[in-house]
Structures are given as structure tokens and as C-alpha cells.
Amino acid sequence: MVMETNQKLVVIISNGLDNERSSVAWSIANGGINSGLDVSIFLVSSGVDWVRKGAADAARPNPEDPPIGEMIQKVLDNGCAIGVCPPCAKVRGYSQEDFIDGVTIVGSSAIHEPIKAGAVALTF
């Protein structure tokens, strides 16, 4: 008997609009979706800037990767969770209204639960 498992990937992004590691993180998240993984994103520090309305429209730290706005949209279109660290948003003066639809300000328990259930976590 073969049991199907829903493999999970949590990607934690702490780098912002000027750092190529962010592009890698979004690319790996999209690759995880393409591979059938249940992907969650958690944004901390300057990583929260990616999901501020309009912020990802022009940012493309690695021209070899797809535009980050497209990669973020793919994450959302596939029903994957994107969470923003509450203190990280607050220190930047952001509230829920500043973020694109589908993004939620949520505590770190949002990533603890999938990790406790066996998710792999990658941090960029």
C-alpha cells in the first residue's frame, strides 16, 4: 500500500528589494509549487517589503529569474500562505491595508505548525 503524503516547504525571507537572495527564495518557492509541495512563505525584517502594494512591480534583483511580482502572484494563485511578521510590519509603519490581497499579518506560529508537522524550512 502506497501512502500519499502532503510534503510541506516553509520559505522564510528576510531580505528585501535590493538583495538577490530574495529572488532565489521566491524562485525556490515557485519550484516547490511546481514539484507539488505545499508551500508557505513567512516574511521577516526587510522581506516584508516584497508584499507591500506596488513594491514588487519594478524590483528584479536577478534578471535571470522571472519578475518577482509574477512569482509572488503564482504563490498566491496556488493557494499558498504568505504571512508577514507583525513586529516587522509595525516597525516599518505598515498595516494590513498596505499589503497585497492574500497576504496576512500573522505570528510565527503560522510557521511553527507546519514545521511541527514535518515541513522543511529554508531561510533566505
MOQUIPE-V101179 format. One record per pair of residues at least 12 apart in sequence whose C-alpha atoms are under 10 Angstrom apart, sorted by sequence separation. I is the first residue (numbers start at 0). J is the second residue. If there is no record, write none. Layout:
<<I & J> <I & J>>
This chain:
<<12 & 24> <28 & 40> <55 & 67> <56 & 68> <83 & 95> <11 & 24> <12 & 25> <54 & 67> <55 & 68> <56 & 69> <10 & 24> <11 & 25> <54 & 68> <55 & 69> <10 & 25> <25 & 40> <53 & 68> <55 & 70> <83 & 98> <89 & 104> <24 & 40> <55 & 71> <88 & 104> <10 & 27> <11 & 28> <87 & 104> <10 & 28> <49 & 67> <50 & 68> <85 & 103> <86 & 104> <8 & 27> <9 & 28> <49 & 68> <82 & 101> <83 & 102> <84 & 103> <85 & 104> <86 & 105> <8 & 28> <81 & 101> <82 & 102> <83 & 103> <84 & 104> <85 & 105> <86 & 106> <10 & 31> <50 & 71> <80 & 101> <81 & 102> <82 & 103> <83 & 104> <84 & 105> <85 & 106> <9 & 31> <49 & 71> <79 & 101> <80 & 102> <81 & 103> <82 & 104> <83 & 105> <84 & 106> <85 & 107> <8 & 31> <78 & 101> <79 & 102> <80 & 103> <81 & 104> <82 & 105> <83 & 106> <84 & 107> <7 & 31> <8 & 32> <75 & 99> <81 & 105> <82 & 106> <83 & 107> <6 & 31> <7 & 32> <21 & 46> <75 & 100> <76 & 101> <82 & 107> <84 & 109> <75 & 101> <83 & 109> <9 & 36> <15 & 42> <18 & 45> <72 & 99> <74 & 101> <75 & 102> <82 & 109> <6 & 34> <7 & 35> <8 & 36> <9 & 37> <10 & 38> <11 & 39> <12 & 40> <13 & 41> <14 & 42> <15 & 43> <17 & 45> <18 & 46> <21 & 49> <71 & 99> <72 & 100> <81 & 109> <82 & 110> <6 & 35> <7 & 36> <8 & 37> <9 & 38> <10 & 39> <11 & 40> <12 & 41> <13 & 42> <14 & 43> <15 & 44> <16 & 45> <72 & 101> <80 & 109> <5 & 35> <6 & 36> <7 & 37> <8 & 38> <9 & 39> <10 & 40> <11 & 41> <12 & 42> <13 & 43> <14 & 44> <15 & 45> <16 & 46> <80 & 110> <5 & 36> <6 & 37> <7 & 38> <8 & 39> <9 & 40> <10 & 41> <11 & 42> <12 & 43> <13 & 44> <14 & 45> <15 & 46> <16 & 47> <40 & 71> <50 & 81> <4 & 36> <5 & 37> <6 & 38> <7 & 39> <8 & 40> <9 & 41> <10 & 42> <11 & 43> <12 & 44> <13 & 45> <14 & 46> <15 & 47> <16 & 48> <50 & 82> <12 & 45> <13 & 46> <14 & 47> <15 & 48> <16 & 49> <50 & 83> <12 & 46> <13 & 47> <14 & 48> <15 & 49> <40 & 74> <11 & 46> <12 & 47> <13 & 48> <14 & 49> <39 & 74> <47 & 82> <48 & 83> <22 & 58> <38 & 74> <39 & 75> <47 & 83> <12 & 49> <22 & 59> <23 & 60> <46 & 83> <47 & 84> <51 & 88> <16 & 54> <21 & 59> <22 & 60> <23 & 61> <26 & 64> <46 & 84> <47 & 85> <16 & 55> <21 & 60> <22 & 61> <25 & 64> <26 & 65> <38 & 77> <39 & 78> <40 & 79> <41 & 80> <42 & 81> <43 & 82> <44 & 83> <48 & 87> <15 & 55> <18 & 58> <19 & 59> <20 & 60> <21 & 61> <22 & 62> <25 & 65> <26 & 66> <29 & 69> <30 & 70> <37 & 77> <38 & 78> <39 & 79> <40 & 80> <41 & 81> <42 & 82> <43 & 83> <44 & 84> <47 & 87> <48 & 88> <16 & 57> <17 & 58> <18 & 59> <19 & 60> <20 & 61> <22 & 63> <23 & 64> <25 & 66> <26 & 67> <29 & 70> <32 & 73> <37 & 78> <38 & 79> <39 & 80> <40 & 81> <41 & 82> <42 & 83> <43 & 84> <46 & 87> <47 & 88> <16 & 58> <17 & 59> <18 & 60> <19 & 61> <22 & 64> <25 & 67> <28 & 70> <29 & 71> <32 & 74> <37 & 79> <38 & 80> <39 & 81> <40 & 82> <41 & 83> <42 & 84> <43 & 85> <44 & 86> <45 & 87> <46 & 88> <51 & 93> <15 & 58> <16 & 59> <17 & 60> <18 & 61> <19 & 62> <22 & 65> <24 & 67> <25 & 68> <27 & 70> <28 & 71> <29 & 72> <31 & 74> <36 & 79> <37 & 80> <38 & 81> <39 & 82> <40 & 83> <41 & 84> <42 & 85> <43 & 86> <44 & 87> <45 & 88> <48 & 91> <51 & 94> <16 & 60> <17 & 61> <22 & 66> <23 & 67> <25 & 69> <26 & 70> <29 & 73> <33 & 77> <43 & 87> <44 & 88> <47 & 91> <51 & 95> <52 & 96> <53 & 97> <54 & 98> <15 & 60> <19 & 64> <22 & 67> <25 & 70> <26 & 71> <28 & 73> <29 & 74> <32 & 77> <42 & 87> <43 & 88> <48 & 93> <51 & 96> <52 & 97> <53 & 98> <54 & 99> <21 & 67> <24 & 70> <25 & 71> <28 & 74> <42 & 88> <44 & 90> <45 & 91> <47 & 93> <51 & 97> <52 & 98> <53 & 99> <32 & 79> <44 & 91> <50 & 97> <51 & 98> <52 & 99> <22 & 70> <25 & 73> <29 & 77> <50 & 98> <51 & 99> <52 & 100> <25 & 74> <48 & 97> <49 & 98> <50 & 99> <51 & 100> <48 & 98> <49 & 99> <50 & 100> <16 & 67> <28 & 79> <47 & 98> <50 & 101> <51 & 102> <50 & 102> <50 & 103> <47 & 104> <41 & 102> <40 & 102> <41 & 103> <42 & 104> <41 & 104> <42 & 105> <41 & 105> <43 & 107> <41 & 106> <42 & 107> <41 & 107> <41 & 109> <40 & 109> <41 & 110> <11 & 81> <39 & 109> <40 & 110> <9 & 80> <10 & 81> <11 & 82> <12 & 83> <39 & 110> <9 & 81> <11 & 83> <13 & 87> <39 & 113> <38 & 113> <37 & 113> <46 & 123> <39 & 118> <38 & 118> <40 & 120> <42 & 122> <37 & 118> <38 & 119> <39 & 120> <40 & 121> <41 & 122> <42 & 123> <36 & 118> <38 & 120> <40 & 122> <28 & 121> <27 & 121> <24 & 121> <24 & 122> <25 & 123> <11 & 110> <24 & 123> <9 & 109> <10 & 110> <23 & 123> <9 & 110> <21 & 122> <22 & 123> <8 & 110> <9 & 111> <20 & 122> <21 & 123> <20 & 123> <9 & 113> <19 & 123> <8 & 113> <9 & 114> <18 & 123> <7 & 113> <8 & 114> <6 & 113> <7 & 114> <14 & 122> <7 & 116> <8 & 117> <9 & 118> <10 & 119> <11 & 120> <12 & 121> <13 & 122> <14 & 123> <6 & 116> <7 & 117> <8 & 118> <9 & 119> <10 & 120> <11 & 121> <12 & 122> <13 & 123> <6 & 117> <7 & 118> <8 & 119> <9 & 120> <10 & 121> <11 & 122> <12 & 123> <5 & 117> <6 & 118> <7 & 119> <8 & 120> <9 & 121> <10 & 122> <11 & 123> <5 & 118> <6 & 119> <7 & 120> <8 & 121> <9 & 122> <10 & 123>>
